[in-house]
Amino acid sequence: MSVHKTVVITGASQGIGAGLVKTFLDKGWNVVGTSRRISETTSLDRAGRLELVDGDVSDPDTAERVSQIALEQFGSIDALVNNAGVFFTKPFLDYTIDDFRRLSATNIEGFVHFTKHAIRQMLRQKSGGSVVTITSSLTDHPIAGVMASLPMITKGGLNAITKSLALEFASDNIRVNAVSPGVVDTPLHATNSKDYLRSLSPMGTITAVQEIVDGVVYLTESSNITGEVLHVDNGAHLGKW
Ligand SMILES: NC(=O)c1ccc[n+]([C@@H]2O[C@H](COP(=O)([O-])OP(=O)(O)OC[C@H]3O[C@@H](n4cnc5c(N)ncnc54)[C@H](OP(=O)(O)O)[C@@H]3O)[C@@H](O)[C@H]2O)c1
């Protein structure tokens, strides 16, 4: 059994998730990274403290398999980062019910499956733990022209459940927090111009993946912070600028 702590990271094949894998490994954590096609990724160095598991987060079997592998390989689950997510914009009237189901399946059902497995295991271990979820600052402050009404039902719900679970599991020393980004430089924005992306925050900057990763690591390794939604968004949640 490993003496290192173990973190499960969803959506770990690219973007913020891949950045999280690298930094947690550098900091000495064991990492189990998962996404639908993570075994195909070439951006992650295979290492003894890294396990990669293919699977869709909306399938309950994926969280089950990931948890089993974490326990078999490393002996514990001490932290979870719910990072896998989908985001696409449309005028509200153009969103279909299938769009809604796809957003809910990945962003909400995935959260529920993984968080249940992680918290159940943390309760068995009786040594506390941390859950951090990536949400979005558009839940606090929509931007005219960025039509993300349906994705924001899911992200706003995740901010809400973060507080509910923080309270429910506070006495078990299981902390539950969120990081709320604005625009982050990841493949999600491959088709958007940098000038347009810079216009979406009052500071006029695009957030680097490492800034989000540092926020997640800070919340994961803190001991007194729970129920917090940490905005790492160049001020985008503040209002009109
Ligand atoms: N980039 C931004 O500006 C921004 C802003 C606010 C919030 N966020 C949030 O930050 C998180 C990461 O964003 P990102 O920009 O790094 O995204 P990204 O580059 O699009 O990567 C998404 C990751 O999620 C995985 N994924 C997607 N659907 C999945 C599913 N059904 N099951 C399992 N894995 C799935 C993808 O891998 P596979 O394709 O292999 O499954 C990939 O690893 C998301 O929750 C996103 O909503 C991002």
The ligand as an SDF file (V2000), in Angstrom:
LIG
                    3D

 48 52  0  0  0  0  0  0  0  0999 V2000
  -11.9610   26.2790  -20.5150 N   0  0  0  0  0  0  0  0  0  0  0  0
  -12.7420   27.1990  -19.9430 C   0  0  0  0  0  0  0  0  0  0  0  0
  -12.7220   28.3940  -20.3040 O   0  0  0  0  0  0  0  0  0  0  0  0
  -13.6680   26.8180  -18.8240 C   0  0  0  0  0  0  0  0  0  0  0  0
  -14.4090   27.8420  -18.2020 C   0  0  0  0  0  0  0  0  0  0  0  0
  -15.2770   27.5160  -17.1730 C   0  0  0  0  0  0  0  0  0  0  0  0
  -15.3890   26.1950  -16.7630 C   0  0  0  0  0  0  0  0  0  0  0  0
  -14.6620   25.2210  -17.3790 N   0  0  0  0  0  0  0  0  0  0  0  0
  -14.8430   23.8370  -16.9140 C   0  0  0  0  0  0  0  0  0  0  0  0
  -13.5900   23.2460  -16.6210 O   0  0  0  0  0  0  0  0  0  0  0  0
  -13.6680   21.8430  -16.8560 C   0  0  0  0  0  0  0  0  0  0  0  0
  -12.5300   21.4290  -17.7930 C   0  0  0  0  0  0  0  0  0  0  0  0
  -12.5920   22.2600  -18.9370 O   0  0  0  0  0  0  0  0  0  0  0  0
  -11.5060   22.2250  -20.0980 P   0  0  0  0  0  0  0  0  0  0  0  0
  -11.5340   23.5540  -20.7330 O   0  0  0  0  0  0  0  0  0  0  0  0
  -10.2190   21.6470  -19.6220 O   0  0  0  0  0  0  0  0  0  0  0  0
  -12.2540   21.2070  -21.0910 O   0  0  0  0  0  0  0  0  0  0  0  0
  -11.7670   20.3700  -22.3410 P   0  0  0  0  0  0  0  0  0  0  0  0
  -10.4300   20.8390  -22.8180 O   0  0  0  0  0  0  0  0  0  0  0  0
  -12.9330   20.3470  -23.2750 O   0  0  0  0  0  0  0  0  0  0  0  0
  -11.5970   18.9070  -21.6720 O   0  0  0  0  0  0  0  0  0  0  0  0
  -12.6970   18.2360  -21.1720 C   0  0  0  0  0  0  0  0  0  0  0  0
  -12.2440   16.9490  -20.5100 C   0  0  0  0  0  0  0  0  0  0  0  0
  -13.4130   16.2510  -20.0470 O   0  0  0  0  0  0  0  0  0  0  0  0
  -13.4330   14.9530  -20.6300 C   0  0  0  0  0  0  0  0  0  0  0  0
  -14.8300   14.5880  -20.8250 N   0  0  0  0  0  0  0  0  0  0  0  0
  -15.7810   15.2530  -21.5380 C   0  0  0  0  0  0  0  0  0  0  0  0
  -16.9490   14.5850  -21.4950 N   0  0  0  0  0  0  0  0  0  0  0  0
  -16.7220   13.4820  -20.7280 C   0  0  0  0  0  0  0  0  0  0  0  0
  -17.5350   12.4070  -20.3060 C   0  0  0  0  0  0  0  0  0  0  0  0
  -18.8280   12.3050  -20.6730 N   0  0  0  0  0  0  0  0  0  0  0  0
  -16.9940   11.4390  -19.5300 N   0  0  0  0  0  0  0  0  0  0  0  0
  -15.6790   11.5130  -19.1660 C   0  0  0  0  0  0  0  0  0  0  0  0
  -14.8610   12.5110  -19.5240 N   0  0  0  0  0  0  0  0  0  0  0  0
  -15.3830   13.4800  -20.2900 C   0  0  0  0  0  0  0  0  0  0  0  0
  -12.6120   15.0610  -21.9080 C   0  0  0  0  0  0  0  0  0  0  0  0
  -11.9720   13.8510  -22.3000 O   0  0  0  0  0  0  0  0  0  0  0  0
  -12.6050   12.7390  -23.3000 P   0  0  0  0  0  0  0  0  0  0  0  0
  -13.0000   13.4450  -24.5540 O   0  0  0  0  0  0  0  0  0  0  0  0
  -11.5110   11.7230  -23.4500 O   0  0  0  0  0  0  0  0  0  0  0  0
  -13.7720   12.1610  -22.5480 O   0  0  0  0  0  0  0  0  0  0  0  0
  -11.5210   16.0380  -21.4460 C   0  0  0  0  0  0  0  0  0  0  0  0
  -10.5370   15.3330  -20.7070 O   0  0  0  0  0  0  0  0  0  0  0  0
  -15.0560   21.5850  -17.4520 C   0  0  0  0  0  0  0  0  0  0  0  0
  -15.9270   21.1610  -16.4170 O   0  0  0  0  0  0  0  0  0  0  0  0
  -15.4700   22.9490  -17.9690 C   0  0  0  0  0  0  0  0  0  0  0  0
  -16.8800   23.1230  -18.0080 O   0  0  0  0  0  0  0  0  0  0  0  0
  -13.8030   25.5070  -18.3930 C   0  0  0  0  0  0  0  0  0  0  0  0
  1  2  1  0
  2  3  2  0
  2  4  1  0
  4  5  1  0
  4 48  2  0
  5  6  2  0
  6  7  1  0
  7  8  2  0
  8  9  1  0
  8 48  1  0
  9 10  1  0
  9 46  1  0
 10 11  1  0
 11 12  1  0
 11 44  1  0
 12 13  1  0
 13 14  1  0
 14 15  2  0
 14 16  1  0
 14 17  1  0
 17 18  1  0
 18 19  2  0
 18 20  1  0
 18 21  1  0
 21 22  1  0
 22 23  1  0
 23 24  1  0
 23 42  1  0
 24 25  1  0
 25 26  1  0
 25 36  1  0
 26 27  1  0
 26 35  1  0
 27 28  2  0
 28 29  1  0
 29 30  1  0
 29 35  2  0
 30 31  1  0
 30 32  2  0
 32 33  1  0
 33 34  2  0
 34 35  1  0
 36 37  1  0
 36 42  1  0
 37 38  1  0
 38 39  2  0
 38 40  1  0
 38 41  1  0
 42 43  1  0
 44 45  1  0
 44 46  1  0
 46 47  1  0
M  CHG  2   8   1  16  -1
M  END
$$$$
